[in-house]
Structure formats: structure tokens, C-alpha cells
């Protein structure tokens, strides 16, 4: 599929909507229950403004930083998302795009492509795990990630509630069989370009999760892996500390909203934490991460790297998060729109859009480096921030 350049992530989303079957698009765009958190993730950024300078600004600006021991070209990381059936190359296309733009790649344990495939094309892979299965199984998954070349671990804890959607969740089959084909046919026929992008490869969209098994075993379907997660007792803080001890490199806990939880993450020796509400797909009504970010930054100081995940659609959004104390941001839906709109080139396009937006915002704010940003660069309503816990 030839890719025409798009100027904004919003245009990428429009193209993705035109290209994807309605059920696939619906599975990506919506949040849990009423969608309050999903909407607030976006609306909160719109409520923040900037305090620009008009003279003495810098001709040369640096966007480079380090995150979890990785040198990156800009403070943006690929957030792990499961089963990327929006494009035949899925996570491999995303990993190549990230590598070409100097960005670290978060890979989901629920991904449709294996960690070995992804690490082969990107040398800065952070492998994401859920607390799923026994301790022995979890330790084996970490060992596999280590052998594949993963540079760090992301433990996702902000996915704890199986909330439905008030407008109805699209049907997702356990596997692509005749029953699934018959039920999805009208939806797929309406988007023939998407169907043929897979048909040309000789394979239908994969709904298996190869990272949930050891090499040589048959991978479970997405819902098979989901069932394992549902049957696993919820983790305690002692469990989280145990998992951290199994990995001798950079380790992130993703999904923190409360300051007391943030302090616990510091105490267990994590390298980083991500302020996140799982893109609005966890407990609906949880405030946008950007609202909770400053209180968490104040609570943990410089003892841990703090990232933000949720609602980032523009380079200016990245700058707002950094000004409020984030080391970097993680993007999810934004790169999926690019992947759907144009494969690897579409993801590179999204990253270029964000990079351009970060750079132009730094110029207007009179900064020569992303490290110079502070809260004085951002204007917020009096009732904007939330301190949870």
C-alpha cells in the first residue's frame, strides 16, 4: 500500500478509520464503560497552554535523552499494544520504524509477532509482561526475553478490570475459522484494501500470542492467553518485588496513578514507572495521567524515571508532559493509526510528526534542550491537577 504523507496524527487516524473494518477500528478507539477516562486523556492536554518567548530563542535544539538506560533520539517510546492486526507486518513494521527513528520499542507479551522477530530488527526492545501464570512460567518468559536481546522489562499493572463498553464492544473471534469468516465477511468486504493486504501474504490476521509460550510450543490464541491471565491470582506487592528481582536490568512498572503506589514502586527498586490508565481501558473515571503526573513526580523526586502514557497525539503534548516532570512519553493509538494508514512508513510518519512538533514547541518556548523544560513553560487551570492517594 503506497503511503501518502500526513501532516498530523489526526489525519492518520482518519485514514486508519477509512482503511480498517469497523470492528477492528472500534476495538482500537474505545475505552471502557462510558469512556470517561479515554476522553479525559485527550481533553486534559487541550486544557494546558504554553508560555512562549518571542526573542533570544535557540537556532539549534536537542531532543535526545536516555530512558531506562537507552539513548533515544527523542523522548517518545512505543508503548506495548497487543495483537496488531491492523497490518500484516504488525509489530515487526513498528519495530523497524522505531529503529529507523532512534526510538525504543515496547513489545507486548500479547503481541502477534515473537520477541525474537522483533529484537532482530530493533536493538532497543523493552518486553512487556502481565502478571499471568505461575512464578515459574513468568521467570521462563523473562529468560526468553533476555536470550532474545530485550534491554528491559515493562510490568503492566493497569489492566485489572474487565469492564464492558456502554456502546457495545466489537466481536473479536478466538480464531479465524469458517464461522468467524462468515460473521465478519460483511465488515471485511466493506474494506477490501485491508483484506487484500493480508491475502497477498497468504495469511489471515493472526490472533495467536507467540510470546506467551516458550520456543517449540504452540502459541495460544489471544483469548487463550487472556484466560490464563484471568485465572491467575492478582499480584501482591511482594509478587511485584519478586518479579523485579528476576530481572537484573532496567525494569518499569506501568499503570501508576496514585502517589502511594508510586512510592512503593520506588521502594522495590524499579528503574522507571509509567503514569497510565491503560488508555482509558481500565477503571473508567480514573483521571487522565497528565493530571496525576506532577503529584507523582513530586512524591518520588529523582529516585526513579517517570514516564507518561495516555492521550499523546502531538509534539506539543510531549512537551507538556516533559514540562510537568516526565522523562519521556509512551504512545499507543497514535502509532497504530500510522501502522494502519501506511505500515512501517506510516509509523515513521507519526514519529516524524511528533518530532517536528516537539522541536517547534521547544523553539517557541526558548529552550535548547528537552532537559530544560519546567512547569513555568505550561499554563494550567486552577482545578486541573489531581493528587491521588
Buried (B, 14 or more C-beta within 10 A) or exposed (E): BEBEEBEEBEBBBBBBBEBBBBBBBBBBBBBBBBBBBBBBBBEBBEBBEBEEEEEEBBEEBBBEBEBBBBEBBBBBBBBBBBBBBBBBBBBBBBBBBBBBBBBBBBBBBBBBBBBBBBBBBBEBBBBBBBBBBEEEBBBBBBEBBBEBBBBBBBBBBBBBEEBEBEEEBBEBBBBBEEEBEEEBEEBBEEBEEBBEBBEEEEEBBBBBBBBBBEEEEEBBBBBBBBBBBEEBEEBEEEBBBBBBEBBEBBBBBBBBBBBEBBBBBBEBEBBBBBBBBBBBBBBBEBBBBBBBBBBBBEBBEEEBBBBBBBBBBBBBBBBBBBBBBBBBBBBBBBBBBBBBBBBBBBBBBBBBBBBEBBBBBBBBBBBBBBEBBEEEBBEBEEEBBBBBB
